[in-house]
């Protein structure tokens, strides 16, 4: 499955019980503007996601692809 920043943000919202992108950005320890820029460029903040997954103890592969 293709990695998609919009799907990744949706998965974080689901597992974190977040409603807003600001809450997701805070969880990833990035600014809301940085998250918005990633969405605009359709880029993925791998380092922030990796750190978040390590802290929450779940699979980065699952977060990126929704599989596994």
C-alpha positions in Angstrom: 0.0 0.0 0.0 1.2 3.5 -0.8 2.2 5.7 2.1 -0.1 8.7 2.4 0.3 11.5 4.9 -3.5 12.0 5.0 -4.1 8.3 5.9 -1.2 8.5 8.5 -2.8 11.5 10.2 -6.1 9.7 10.2 -4.6 6.7 11.9 -2.9 8.8 14.5 -6.2 10.6 15.2 -7.9 7.2 15.6 -5.3 5.6 17.9 -4.7 8.8 19.9 -8.4 9.7 20.1 -7.5 13.1 18.6 -10.0 15.3 16.7 -7.7 18.0 15.2 -4.5 18.3 13.3 -3.1 20.4 16.1 -3.4 17.5 18.5 -1.6 15.3 16.0 1.1 17.9 15.5 1.5 18.2 19.3 1.8 14.4 19.6 4.4 14.3 16.9 6.2 17.2 18.6 6.0 19.4 15.5 4.1 22.6 14.8 0.7 22.6 13.2 2.3 24.6 10.4 4.9 22.0 9.9 2.2 19.3 9.7 0.2 21.4 7.3 3.3 21.8 5.1 3.8 18.1 5.0 0.2 17.6 3.9 0.6 20.3 1.2 3.8 18.7 -0.1 2.5 15.2 0.5 5.7 14.5 2.4 6.0 12.3 5.4 7.8 13.4 8.6 9.6 10.0 9.1 11.7 11.0 12.1 8.8 12.4 14.1 6.7 9.4 13.2 9.4 7.0 14.2 9.9 8.7 17.6 6.1 8.7 18.2 5.9 5.0 17.4 8.8 4.2 19.7 7.2 6.2 22.5 3.7 4.6 22.0 5.2 1.1 21.3 3.4 0.3 18.1 4.6 -0.5 14.6 5.9 2.2 12.3 5.0 0.0 9.4 1.4 -0.1 10.4 1.3 3.6 10.9 2.8 4.2 7.4 0.7 1.6 5.5 -2.2 0.6 7.7 -1.0 -3.0 7.3 0.5 -5.4 9.8 
